[in-house]
């Protein structure tokens, strides 16, 4: 069971990164970035596939050299997901990866240099029907903006972003999205709020350099959660010093929490206490491992006692409420005669989840035939 989303999205124009629509009424897209050396084609392709398998819609790949651009060509030929080429300073690399089929260029026009070089990149993007992502970072603002504001502020980030936007506007190119990332939550949130009022293009969200897996996930959930709840944001990346697959998992957890987008199981589980009739923490660890392959939207409640168990089960697709030796089992909010043995509750619940999904798929098929 998944309640309706009460959030009203900020209106934005829609662009396409390969086959993925960004902005407008399209689902908020999830992306991550490879951290392998791009010149290691085998390792980079393996990581791209792992990111895609985790549910990401897009993958960004850094292309710092011409050698990396040649590797990108081979990677693009085999990748199963749209690729964003991340380029800084050297306009020739941008031209090359566009030729090799990049689905989007992450490049700041103002960092390319002379007007003729900027125009060459924009014309190339236009010719190949490739959008551009303007990516402003609080840690790398232009020298004159740093001098003007003395420190990163929301206004400083937006001024930097609008410089690049103005260049694209002057060149009559509107197929772009913008990010104004910072490692400070309030700085990033303030910048996105300001920018959302100034442009109509899609916004790519992120708290950059957020930290390790735990701290980074918390900072990202707070910052991006604030923005998403206000309807701001069309695509996002969780920046963690961790496996990129974890970035995708955290992104979907944030979107699920806000009822924006669901992939896989939304677990409702108690933190456990002395009332628990089975080991809730152990059961949850097992269930997350056993059911990691499930991508269909589903809500499962795992509560260790009867205080909150029945109530949570009422709003879940499947639920367990702990009881002595055998726990109550709920299906679509209804108590069933079946009771689950507390000694192997994870195994039994996994079986019920998989049976439920098969039955639901069959029911959908029957309705489609009707």
One Martini backbone bead per residue (centre of mass of N, CA, C, O) as a GRO file, in nm:
protein
  370
    1UNK     BB    1   0.096   0.037   0.024
    2UNK     BB    2   0.058   0.371  -0.138
    3UNK     BB    3   0.035   0.681  -0.094
    4UNK     BB    4  -0.035   0.971  -0.188
    5UNK     BB    5   0.114   1.251  -0.324
    6UNK     BB    6   0.123   1.589  -0.180
    7UNK     BB    7   0.318   1.702  -0.388
    8UNK     BB    8   0.410   1.999  -0.563
    9UNK     BB    9   0.553   2.057  -0.847
   10UNK     BB   10   0.775   2.226  -1.011
   11UNK     BB   11   0.771   2.387  -1.288
   12UNK     BB   12   0.910   2.241  -1.596
   13UNK     BB   13   1.100   2.170  -1.832
   14UNK     BB   14   1.173   1.926  -2.084
   15UNK     BB   15   1.417   1.676  -2.103
   16UNK     BB   16   1.667   1.454  -2.264
   17UNK     BB   17   1.845   1.159  -2.150
   18UNK     BB   18   1.801   1.002  -2.383
   19UNK     BB   19   1.530   0.808  -2.259
   20UNK     BB   20   1.526   1.027  -2.028
   21UNK     BB   21   1.312   1.214  -1.853
   22UNK     BB   22   1.340   1.568  -1.756
   23UNK     BB   23   1.095   1.692  -1.607
   24UNK     BB   24   0.801   1.796  -1.549
   25UNK     BB   25   0.616   1.482  -1.530
   26UNK     BB   26   0.856   1.332  -1.459
   27UNK     BB   27   1.028   1.135  -1.292
   28UNK     BB   28   1.251   1.128  -1.057
   29UNK     BB   29   1.582   1.104  -1.113
   30UNK     BB   30   1.843   0.863  -1.078
   31UNK     BB   31   2.189   0.901  -0.983
   32UNK     BB   32   2.534   0.831  -1.057
   33UNK     BB   33   2.895   0.760  -1.010
   34UNK     BB   34   3.184   0.678  -1.112
   35UNK     BB   35   3.518   0.552  -0.954
   36UNK     BB   36   3.660   0.463  -1.182
   37UNK     BB   37   3.871   0.430  -1.429
   38UNK     BB   38   3.788   0.504  -1.745
   39UNK     BB   39   4.028   0.339  -1.881
   40UNK     BB   40   3.874   0.107  -1.730
   41UNK     BB   41   3.642  -0.049  -1.896
   42UNK     BB   42   3.558  -0.300  -1.736
   43UNK     BB   43   3.512  -0.165  -1.456
   44UNK     BB   44   3.312   0.053  -1.551
   45UNK     BB   45   3.096  -0.133  -1.666
   46UNK     BB   46   3.041  -0.288  -1.405
   47UNK     BB   47   2.946  -0.038  -1.244
   48UNK     BB   48   2.719   0.052  -1.424
   49UNK     BB   49   2.552  -0.209  -1.392
   50UNK     BB   50   2.518  -0.194  -1.085
   51UNK     BB   51   2.368   0.075  -1.088
   52UNK     BB   52   2.138  -0.015  -1.271
   53UNK     BB   53   2.041  -0.257  -1.092
   54UNK     BB   54   1.963  -0.051  -0.851
   55UNK     BB   55   1.787   0.184  -1.046
   56UNK     BB   56   1.919   0.371  -1.219
   57UNK     BB   57   1.890   0.612  -1.488
   58UNK     BB   58   2.185   0.731  -1.444
   59UNK     BB   59   2.534   0.793  -1.554
   60UNK     BB   60   2.837   0.925  -1.445
   61UNK     BB   61   3.138   1.019  -1.636
   62UNK     BB   62   3.463   1.076  -1.625
   63UNK     BB   63   3.648   1.308  -1.866
   64UNK     BB   64   3.981   1.425  -1.847
   65UNK     BB   65   4.073   1.285  -2.122
   66UNK     BB   66   4.140   1.155  -2.429
   67UNK     BB   67   4.172   0.870  -2.329
   68UNK     BB   68   3.896   0.866  -2.187
   69UNK     BB   69   3.731   0.919  -2.445
   70UNK     BB   70   3.803   0.651  -2.583
   71UNK     BB   71   3.680   0.479  -2.356
   72UNK     BB   72   3.394   0.594  -2.373
   73UNK     BB   73   3.323   0.476  -2.644
   74UNK     BB   74   3.324   0.178  -2.541
   75UNK     BB   75   3.123   0.214  -2.312
   76UNK     BB   76   2.879   0.320  -2.475
   77UNK     BB   77   2.845   0.061  -2.657
   78UNK     BB   78   2.766  -0.122  -2.371
   79UNK     BB   79   2.570   0.038  -2.234
   80UNK     BB   80   2.231   0.032  -2.057
   81UNK     BB   81   2.268   0.345  -1.994
   82UNK     BB   82   2.269   0.658  -1.958
   83UNK     BB   83   2.533   0.905  -2.028
   84UNK     BB   84   2.732   1.129  -1.839
   85UNK     BB   85   2.966   1.367  -1.928
   86UNK     BB   86   3.252   1.473  -1.744
   87UNK     BB   87   3.365   1.813  -1.796
   88UNK     BB   88   3.676   2.012  -1.791
   89UNK     BB   89   3.778   2.295  -1.997
   90UNK     BB   90   3.803   2.086  -2.245
   91UNK     BB   91   3.639   2.115  -2.542
   92UNK     BB   92   3.745   1.865  -2.703
   93UNK     BB   93   3.615   1.649  -2.525
   94UNK     BB   94   3.324   1.726  -2.575
   95UNK     BB   95   3.326   1.674  -2.879
   96UNK     BB   96   3.407   1.376  -2.866
   97UNK     BB   97   3.173   1.255  -2.682
   98UNK     BB   98   2.950   1.344  -2.868
   99UNK     BB   99   3.041   1.166  -3.103
  100UNK     BB  100   3.023   0.898  -2.901
  101UNK     BB  101   2.720   0.937  -2.746
  102UNK     BB  102   2.648   1.123  -2.542
  103UNK     BB  103   2.361   1.217  -2.339
  104UNK     BB  104   2.546   1.422  -2.167
  105UNK     BB  105   2.678   1.741  -2.054
  106UNK     BB  106   2.909   1.815  -1.799
  107UNK     BB  107   2.928   2.171  -1.826
  108UNK     BB  108   3.088   2.487  -1.799
  109UNK     BB  109   3.095   2.733  -2.019
  110UNK     BB  110   3.285   2.943  -1.860
  111UNK     BB  111   3.536   2.716  -1.852
  112UNK     BB  112   3.629   2.698  -2.162
  113UNK     BB  113   3.654   3.011  -2.259
  114UNK     BB  114   3.625   3.102  -2.544
  115UNK     BB  115   3.363   3.178  -2.744
  116UNK     BB  116   3.424   2.971  -2.975
  117UNK     BB  117   3.428   2.721  -2.784
  118UNK     BB  118   3.150   2.741  -2.670
  119UNK     BB  119   3.000   2.733  -2.940
  120UNK     BB  120   3.103   2.455  -3.029
  121UNK     BB  121   2.967   2.293  -2.801
  122UNK     BB  122   2.675   2.388  -2.839
  123UNK     BB  123   2.648   2.306  -3.137
  124UNK     BB  124   2.707   2.008  -3.087
  125UNK     BB  125   2.472   1.954  -2.895
  126UNK     BB  126   2.256   2.033  -3.097
  127UNK     BB  127   2.330   1.831  -3.329
  128UNK     BB  128   2.307   1.574  -3.107
  129UNK     BB  129   2.085   1.613  -2.892
  130UNK     BB  130   2.235   1.743  -2.627
  131UNK     BB  131   2.246   1.803  -2.313
  132UNK     BB  132   2.313   2.026  -2.036
  133UNK     BB  133   2.509   2.051  -1.733
  134UNK     BB  134   2.505   2.276  -1.485
  135UNK     BB  135   2.782   2.283  -1.235
  136UNK     BB  136   2.767   2.407  -0.918
  137UNK     BB  137   3.022   2.474  -0.661
  138UNK     BB  138   3.110   2.588  -0.350
  139UNK     BB  139   3.432   2.497  -0.395
  140UNK     BB  140   3.434   2.644  -0.722
  141UNK     BB  141   3.438   2.942  -0.747
  142UNK     BB  142   3.486   3.222  -0.876
  143UNK     BB  143   3.708   3.460  -0.791
  144UNK     BB  144   3.517   3.713  -0.801
  145UNK     BB  145   3.294   3.586  -0.625
  146UNK     BB  146   3.464   3.533  -0.377
  147UNK     BB  147   3.540   3.833  -0.336
  148UNK     BB  148   3.251   3.949  -0.312
  149UNK     BB  149   3.148   3.730  -0.072
  150UNK     BB  150   3.408   3.569   0.079
  151UNK     BB  151   3.176   3.346   0.071
  152UNK     BB  152   2.966   3.103   0.051
  153UNK     BB  153   2.648   3.157  -0.101
  154UNK     BB  154   2.352   3.145  -0.245
  155UNK     BB  155   2.406   3.394  -0.425
  156UNK     BB  156   2.675   3.296  -0.541
  157UNK     BB  157   2.577   3.038  -0.680
  158UNK     BB  158   2.362   3.176  -0.859
  159UNK     BB  159   2.546   3.369  -1.008
  160UNK     BB  160   2.713   3.151  -1.140
  161UNK     BB  161   2.485   3.004  -1.285
  162UNK     BB  162   2.378   3.255  -1.452
  163UNK     BB  163   2.621   3.285  -1.629
  164UNK     BB  164   2.580   3.018  -1.783
  165UNK     BB  165   2.290   3.065  -1.869
  166UNK     BB  166   2.343   3.323  -2.037
  167UNK     BB  167   2.512   3.185  -2.250
  168UNK     BB  168   2.291   2.993  -2.355
  169UNK     BB  169   2.088   3.211  -2.423
  170UNK     BB  170   2.266   3.361  -2.631
  171UNK     BB  171   2.278   3.069  -2.799
  172UNK     BB  172   1.995   2.937  -2.805
  173UNK     BB  173   2.001   2.730  -2.539
  174UNK     BB  174   1.754   2.507  -2.353
  175UNK     BB  175   1.906   2.216  -2.303
  176UNK     BB  176   1.897   2.225  -1.959
  177UNK     BB  177   2.056   2.182  -1.644
  178UNK     BB  178   2.080   2.249  -1.280
  179UNK     BB  179   2.339   2.297  -1.028
  180UNK     BB  180   2.380   2.388  -0.653
  181UNK     BB  181   2.626   2.276  -0.478
  182UNK     BB  182   2.684   2.168  -0.132
  183UNK     BB  183   2.801   2.063   0.187
  184UNK     BB  184   2.593   2.256   0.293
  185UNK     BB  185   2.269   2.245   0.353
  186UNK     BB  186   2.176   2.550   0.364
  187UNK     BB  187   2.325   2.642   0.114
  188UNK     BB  188   2.188   2.457  -0.091
  189UNK     BB  189   1.892   2.519  -0.031
  190UNK     BB  190   1.906   2.826  -0.083
  191UNK     BB  191   2.000   2.808  -0.379
  192UNK     BB  192   1.762   2.643  -0.494
  193UNK     BB  193   1.538   2.839  -0.418
  194UNK     BB  194   1.639   3.072  -0.591
  195UNK     BB  195   1.664   2.928  -0.869
  196UNK     BB  196   1.365   2.828  -0.898
  197UNK     BB  197   1.273   3.143  -0.960
  198UNK     BB  198   1.466   3.197  -1.238
  199UNK     BB  199   1.403   2.917  -1.371
  200UNK     BB  200   1.264   2.643  -1.592
  201UNK     BB  201   1.460   2.440  -1.557
  202UNK     BB  202   1.594   2.174  -1.451
  203UNK     BB  203   1.686   2.017  -1.134
  204UNK     BB  204   1.987   1.915  -0.981
  205UNK     BB  205   2.040   1.729  -0.696
  206UNK     BB  206   2.276   1.808  -0.416
  207UNK     BB  207   2.510   1.701  -0.166
  208UNK     BB  208   2.820   1.768  -0.164
  209UNK     BB  209   3.044   1.602  -0.002
  210UNK     BB  210   2.880   1.455   0.246
  211UNK     BB  211   3.033   1.175   0.296
  212UNK     BB  212   2.977   0.911   0.435
  213UNK     BB  213   2.736   0.684   0.446
  214UNK     BB  214   2.589   0.798   0.698
  215UNK     BB  215   2.630   1.110   0.700
  216UNK     BB  216   2.552   1.152   0.399
  217UNK     BB  217   2.264   1.044   0.418
  218UNK     BB  218   2.162   1.249   0.624
  219UNK     BB  219   2.224   1.512   0.474
  220UNK     BB  220   2.064   1.440   0.219
  221UNK     BB  221   1.788   1.393   0.349
  222UNK     BB  222   1.754   1.675   0.456
  223UNK     BB  223   1.808   1.856   0.209
  224UNK     BB  224   1.640   1.706  -0.012
  225UNK     BB  225   1.382   1.682   0.151
  226UNK     BB  226   1.315   1.982   0.163
  227UNK     BB  227   1.295   2.024  -0.145
  228UNK     BB  228   1.099   1.799  -0.231
  229UNK     BB  229   0.864   1.894  -0.041
  230UNK     BB  230   0.857   2.171  -0.232
  231UNK     BB  231   0.903   2.063  -0.545
  232UNK     BB  232   1.216   2.045  -0.571
  233UNK     BB  233   1.316   1.861  -0.838
  234UNK     BB  234   1.426   1.614  -1.111
  235UNK     BB  235   1.712   1.527  -1.003
  236UNK     BB  236   1.953   1.291  -0.840
  237UNK     BB  237   2.239   1.285  -0.604
  238UNK     BB  238   2.423   1.082  -0.387
  239UNK     BB  239   2.711   1.187  -0.205
  240UNK     BB  240   2.945   0.928  -0.144
  241UNK     BB  241   3.197   0.760   0.047
  242UNK     BB  242   3.104   0.508  -0.159
  243UNK     BB  243   2.925   0.297  -0.302
  244UNK     BB  244   2.722   0.378  -0.563
  245UNK     BB  245   2.490   0.188  -0.486
  246UNK     BB  246   2.425   0.337  -0.220
  247UNK     BB  247   2.321   0.595  -0.350
  248UNK     BB  248   2.070   0.467  -0.476
  249UNK     BB  249   1.938   0.359  -0.221
  250UNK     BB  250   1.908   0.631  -0.077
  251UNK     BB  251   1.741   0.773  -0.290
  252UNK     BB  252   1.495   0.578  -0.269
  253UNK     BB  253   1.443   0.622   0.032
  254UNK     BB  254   1.369   0.919   0.006
  255UNK     BB  255   1.139   0.890  -0.202
  256UNK     BB  256   0.968   0.697  -0.032
  257UNK     BB  257   0.928   0.882   0.220
  258UNK     BB  258   0.776   1.104   0.012
  259UNK     BB  259   0.598   0.953  -0.208
  260UNK     BB  260   0.738   0.969  -0.505
  261UNK     BB  261   0.914   0.690  -0.517
  262UNK     BB  262   0.914   0.335  -0.591
  263UNK     BB  263   1.157   0.071  -0.497
  264UNK     BB  264   1.059  -0.184  -0.366
  265UNK     BB  265   1.080  -0.224  -0.026
  266UNK     BB  266   0.879  -0.095   0.238
  267UNK     BB  267   0.992  -0.086   0.553
  268UNK     BB  268   0.831  -0.164   0.865
  269UNK     BB  269   1.020  -0.114   1.171
  270UNK     BB  270   1.108  -0.181   1.475
  271UNK     BB  271   1.361  -0.122   1.720
  272UNK     BB  272   1.296  -0.262   1.965
  273UNK     BB  273   1.220  -0.454   2.268
  274UNK     BB  274   1.115  -0.635   2.547
  275UNK     BB  275   0.841  -0.716   2.381
  276UNK     BB  276   0.965  -0.893   2.193
  277UNK     BB  277   0.908  -1.219   2.023
  278UNK     BB  278   1.137  -1.138   1.822
  279UNK     BB  279   1.417  -1.079   1.625
  280UNK     BB  280   1.409  -0.794   1.453
  281UNK     BB  281   1.695  -0.727   1.355
  282UNK     BB  282   1.763  -1.001   1.233
  283UNK     BB  283   1.519  -1.015   1.044
  284UNK     BB  284   1.584  -0.761   0.877
  285UNK     BB  285   1.860  -0.844   0.772
  286UNK     BB  286   1.754  -1.091   0.621
  287UNK     BB  287   1.537  -0.959   0.441
  288UNK     BB  288   1.718  -0.761   0.285
  289UNK     BB  289   1.880  -0.992   0.155
  290UNK     BB  290   1.650  -1.177   0.038
  291UNK     BB  291   1.489  -0.900  -0.105
  292UNK     BB  292   1.683  -0.732  -0.302
  293UNK     BB  293   1.548  -0.821  -0.591
  294UNK     BB  294   1.313  -0.646  -0.535
  295UNK     BB  295   1.120  -0.393  -0.738
  296UNK     BB  296   0.852  -0.394  -0.642
  297UNK     BB  297   0.607  -0.239  -0.494
  298UNK     BB  298   0.622  -0.252  -0.126
  299UNK     BB  299   0.465  -0.319   0.200
  300UNK     BB  300   0.642  -0.406   0.508
  301UNK     BB  301   0.569  -0.526   0.833
  302UNK     BB  302   0.791  -0.540   1.139
  303UNK     BB  303   0.659  -0.641   1.450
  304UNK     BB  304   0.730  -0.758   1.785
  305UNK     BB  305   0.427  -0.674   1.868
  306UNK     BB  306   0.080  -0.585   1.968
  307UNK     BB  307   0.082  -0.277   1.991
  308UNK     BB  308   0.169  -0.199   1.666
  309UNK     BB  309   0.130  -0.428   1.464
  310UNK     BB  310  -0.170  -0.412   1.362
  311UNK     BB  311  -0.165  -0.114   1.268
  312UNK     BB  312   0.064  -0.146   1.053
  313UNK     BB  313  -0.074  -0.379   0.892
  314UNK     BB  314  -0.319  -0.210   0.781
  315UNK     BB  315  -0.087  -0.034   0.589
  316UNK     BB  316  -0.008  -0.311   0.454
  317UNK     BB  317   0.051  -0.576   0.255
  318UNK     BB  318   0.246  -0.691   0.476
  319UNK     BB  319   0.235  -0.849   0.813
  320UNK     BB  320   0.386  -0.846   1.150
  321UNK     BB  321   0.283  -0.967   1.481
  322UNK     BB  322   0.396  -1.028   1.773
  323UNK     BB  323   0.409  -1.352   1.940
  324UNK     BB  324   0.388  -1.633   2.105
  325UNK     BB  325   0.600  -1.824   1.897
  326UNK     BB  326   0.356  -1.701   1.718
  327UNK     BB  327   0.280  -1.485   1.454
  328UNK     BB  328   0.102  -1.251   1.309
  329UNK     BB  329  -0.069  -1.243   0.987
  330UNK     BB  330  -0.085  -1.002   0.713
  331UNK     BB  331  -0.322  -0.918   0.441
  332UNK     BB  332  -0.423  -0.633   0.336
  333UNK     BB  333  -0.498  -0.579   0.660
  334UNK     BB  334  -0.556  -0.891   0.714
  335UNK     BB  335  -0.614  -1.136   0.920
  336UNK     BB  336  -0.471  -1.451   0.940
  337UNK     BB  337  -0.449  -1.783   1.012
  338UNK     BB  338  -0.175  -1.760   0.971
  339UNK     BB  339   0.133  -1.849   1.141
  340UNK     BB  340   0.455  -1.746   1.249
  341UNK     BB  341   0.747  -1.874   1.322
  342UNK     BB  342   0.991  -1.733   1.524
  343UNK     BB  343   1.247  -1.908   1.430
  344UNK     BB  344   1.163  -1.851   1.090
  345UNK     BB  345   1.038  -1.569   0.985
  346UNK     BB  346   1.200  -1.479   0.735
  347UNK     BB  347   1.146  -1.721   0.551
  348UNK     BB  348   0.833  -1.703   0.556
  349UNK     BB  349   0.807  -1.408   0.455
  350UNK     BB  350   0.943  -1.443   0.191
  351UNK     BB  351   0.740  -1.644   0.076
  352UNK     BB  352   0.493  -1.452   0.094
  353UNK     BB  353   0.600  -1.227  -0.088
  354UNK     BB  354   0.635  -1.399  -0.346
  355UNK     BB  355   0.344  -1.495  -0.364
  356UNK     BB  356   0.212  -1.217  -0.379
  357UNK     BB  357   0.348  -1.119  -0.644
  358UNK     BB  358   0.240  -1.340  -0.825
  359UNK     BB  359  -0.063  -1.287  -0.772
  360UNK     BB  360  -0.061  -0.989  -0.862
  361UNK     BB  361   0.034  -1.039  -1.153
  362UNK     BB  362  -0.203  -1.222  -1.235
  363UNK     BB  363  -0.427  -1.013  -1.180
  364UNK     BB  364  -0.328  -0.804  -1.384
  365UNK     BB  365  -0.350  -0.990  -1.632
  366UNK     BB  366  -0.656  -1.036  -1.613
  367UNK     BB  367  -0.743  -0.735  -1.635
  368UNK     BB  368  -0.614  -0.690  -1.916
  369UNK     BB  369  -0.796  -0.898  -2.064
  370UNK     BB  370  -1.068  -0.750  -1.982
   0.00000   0.00000   0.00000
